[in-house]
């Protein structure tokens, strides 16, 4: 089996209102409107460092267990390309913001080599026979997170990126709903082993190391996995693997050669003369570290103590706002009921509309009211889901989100039936569905679900399915 080594360079757009070296806005706008002399590279302009970007990069460093460098500087990386108006990029080489970190995935430790700040180039748009440039992106602050070549498969690379994105969302340093918020350069090398006969030593394994191939500018963890899987298949068919930079084509699902891989010295790095050597005080470092939010893995361990299933916890941990709402609800209501309401019902509706909880203006007090109605047996879990669906639909349609009671009134909802009335419907369904009853009694468990559905239909869904199941089983078993 070949030995695979994968290292990642992850470029994350930081959550700042202005660019890294000027006061231009980072918000989305018409092409080439969020620009100034600095980010357009006019001669004589001077960069001014964005303090917020430094703080966010250090938060990433602490979250990934890095050594934070109190003293650092910036460098110029020189290359000539249309997306760089001034023909160099301001980045960091000698002293990054942070280094020597780690991130655990499963039972493996993936080492983080460095985290550094740099400005984003402009966006290149190719249309017909033209190359267009949008300099709104020029100067957007990026944190580049570079791993050691510790990943051993495309699947591991995907899991690493998904976990990294989860951490970055929970410490609120990036907004992954924005286009281009995370882009990845993946480096892969394959060492092949071939059995060879040596007349002195007998059969030996001959080791043949391939050149390191870089796949540039991939969007998303799943695309990284696809690109690496393709590249492994491509390289396995080659006798000689040359060191090069390739591009991932999302449409054809193939990589194409772009150029020979550059060495660091080819970029002609020099110190950035227009920015001073920067030193961060212990007081500021302590403040950043102490204000770091609780990380997902720590939350997970704490939530497990609430006797909630791991599946529900994993769903809560897909969105920092879900966990924040969950903790608010736990102050007044049962942990398990709160988790199910958010993770099972609200999350499903949000996913259907491709929304995040932060997008929708549902308030914690409204969710508490739904839990109250459930606790008082005035609504079932099914009805709670319907209420949430209606409230999210209000947002989607641009309407004011209704209160839970108003939704119930609009739906002309009647309160749940009493047990004796439910039992009557259960007996009616048993009498009317003799084949399904016989199937269930002969061991076909799916027939019970059918019978539950028939009871729910007769009662207009004004009953708890769990109660129906309980009554059916008591009559049939």
C-alpha positions, -999 to +999 in steps of 0.1 A: +000+000+000+013+035-008+020+059+021+000+091+018+009+124+034-014+154+033-009+189+047-034+217+045-032+255+042-065+268+053-074+305+045-101+318+067-117+352+062-119+370+095-150+387+109-139+424+107-158+454+095-128+469+076-099+455+056-066+444+070-046+475+061-072+502+053-106+514+064-126+500+034-156+479+043-155+441+040-193+439+033-206+426+000-211+454-025-211+461-063-177+453-078-149+477-072-169+500-048-153+490-015-118+502-026-093+530-018-058+541-027-043+515-003-061+484-014-057+494-051-019+496-045-014+533-055+023+544-051+031+562-019+002+547+001+009+533+036-008+503+053-023+507+088-028+474+106-063+463+117-062+456+155-093+435+154-078+411+129-048+405+151-071+398+181-092+373+160-060+355+147-048+351+183-081+337+194-077+310+167-042+304+181-054+299+216-083+276+204-058+254+186-035+252+216-007+272+198+022+291+212+013+328+207+041+350+195+041+383+214+065+399+189+059+396+151+064+414+119+050+414+083+067+406+050+062+413+014+056+383-009+064+394-044+047+379-074+032+394-106-004+385-113-035+406-121-051+401-087-022+419-070-024+456-079+009+465-062+027+433-073+033+420-038+011+406-009+016+417+027+018+385+047+040+369+074+069+345+070+096+347+097+073+353+127+037+343+125+010+352+150+010+317+164+028+283+159+032+248+172-005+240+179-026+209+175-061+196+168-073+162+178-096+142+154-106+108+167-076+093+183-051+112+161-033+145+168-029+168+138-001+193+144-006+230+135+027+244+121+017+281+121-011+306+119-004+339+102-022+370+089-022+381+053-043+402+029-065+386+003-058+394-034-086+406-057-112+383-072-106+371-108-137+366-129-132+349-163-161+356-187-159+347-224-125+360-236-121+385-208-105+385-174-123+408-150-111+419-116-131+428-085-108+446-060-135+446-032-117+414-020-083+430-022-071+435+014-097+414+031-081+400+063-072+363+062-058+340+088-039+311+072-038+279+093-010+256+081-008+220+093+021+196+093+017+167+067+000+145+094-032+137+075-032+102+060-063+101+038-088+124+021-115+114+046-092+125+075-087+159+057-125+164+054-130+155+091-102+178+102-117+207+082-152+201+095-139+201+131-117+232+124-147+251+110-169+241+140-142+255+164-139+288+143-177+292+144-179+287+181-152+314+188-170+337+164-139+346+142-155+339+108-188+339+091-190+308+069-222+319+052-201+344+032-187+334-002-150+325+000-149+325+038-128+293+038-105+283+010-080+254+011-047+246-006-041+209-001-005+194-004-002+157-011+027+134-016+026+096-022+054+072-014+051+040-033+067+006-023+077-019-049+090-055-043+124-059-059+148-089-058+184-082-047+207-112-053+225-105-019+195-096+003+167-115-015+133-098-019+133-062-006+109-033-006+121-004-028+108+030-016+100+056-043+089+091-030+067+112-053+070+149-056+047+171-035+017+183-054-003+213-043-040+216-052-049+253-050-080+272-039-106+245-030-138+256-014-153+234+013-143+203+032-162+179+009-146+194-022-112+189-006-119+152+000-130+148-037-100+167-050-076+145-029-093+113-039-089+122-076-053+132-071-045+099-054-060+079-083-041+101-108-008+097-091-011+060-086-012+056-124+020+076-129+055+063-129+071+096-120+052+123-100+066+158-106+064+186-081+037+210-093+007+232-085-026+220-098-062+235-098-094+217-088-122+219-113-155+215-094-175+209-126-153+181-141-142+168-107-105+167-119-073+185-112-054+203-140-018+214-140-012+252-134+025+256-130+056+240-115+056+244-077+074+275-065+099+275-037+097+301-009+129+319-021+112+324-056+088+349-040+116+373-030+104+378+006+115+410+023+104+427+055+075+450+051+092+485+056+059+504+060+048+484+091+066+484+125+078+454+145+047+446+166+047+436+203+016+426+222+014+432+260+007+404+285-024+423+296-039+421+261-029+384+256-045+375+290-077+394+280-080+376+247-074+342+263-098+348+292-125+360+268-122+329+246-157+311+244-161+275+255-150+252+228-173+225+212-155+195+228-158+210+263-195+217+257-200+182+244-186+166+276-208+189+297-240+182+277-234+144+280-241+148+317-277+158+309-286+123+298-291+134+262-283+112+232-250+118+214-269+123+181-289+152+196-258+167+211-239+165+178-268+183+161-268+211+188-230+214+182-235+221+145-245+257+153-232+279+182-265+297+183-283+265+189-261+257+219-265+292+232-303+290+230-301+255+246-283+268+276-309+296+280-337+271+279-320+249+304-322+277+330-360+273+332-369+239+315-359+203+313-326+197+295-338+168+274-371+185+263-351+217+254-326+197+234-352+178+214-372+210+206-341+227+192-321+198+176-350+176+163-377+201+154-363+236+150-331+225+133-350+204+108-372+233+097-342+256+095-323+231+073-353+228+050-351+266+043-312+265+043-312+290+073-292+294+105-308+302+138-291+336+139-309+345+106-344+339+121-357+363+148-373+336+170-368+347+207-359+324+236-391+334+255-411+321+225-394+288+227-399+287+265-437+292+258-438+262+235-421+241+262-446+254+287-475+243+265-459+209+261-454+205+299-490+215+305-501+188+280-519+215+259-499+205+228-480+174+216-445+172+202-460+170+167-479+203+173-447+219+187-430+211+154-459+226+134-457+258+155-420+261+148-425+255+111-452+282+110-429+307+128-400+301+105-424+304+075-434+338+089-397+349+087-392+334+052-423+353+040-411+386+055-439+387+081-437+394+118-431+361+136-463+352+155-465+341+191-471+303+196-507+309+209-514+330+178-502+302+156-525+278+174-555+302+170-547+306+133-546+268+128-579+265+148-562+240+170-581+221+196-564+208+228-553+171+230-579+144+237-582+128+271-570+092+275-604+076+274-613+092+241-579+081+227-585+045+238-618+046+219-601+055+187-574+029+193-601+002+197-618+014+165-585+012+145-578-023+159-613-035+148-609-019+113-574-032+105-574-069+114-547-077+088-522-052+103-530-064+138-523-101+128-491-090+110-479-072+142-488-102+164-469-125+141-437-104+146-439-077+119-430-046+140-436-021+111-473-029+113-474-010+147-463+022+130-491+018+105-517+014+132-503+044+151-506+065+119-543+054+115-550+065+151-533+099+145-554+104+114-586+097+132-578+121+161-567+149+138-532+146+153-545+158+187-527+131+206-491+122+215-478+094+193-460+079+223-493+077+242-510+060+211-482+035+209-485+027+246-522+021+244-520+000+212-493-022+228-514-026+259-543-038+238-524-060+214-496-076+235 
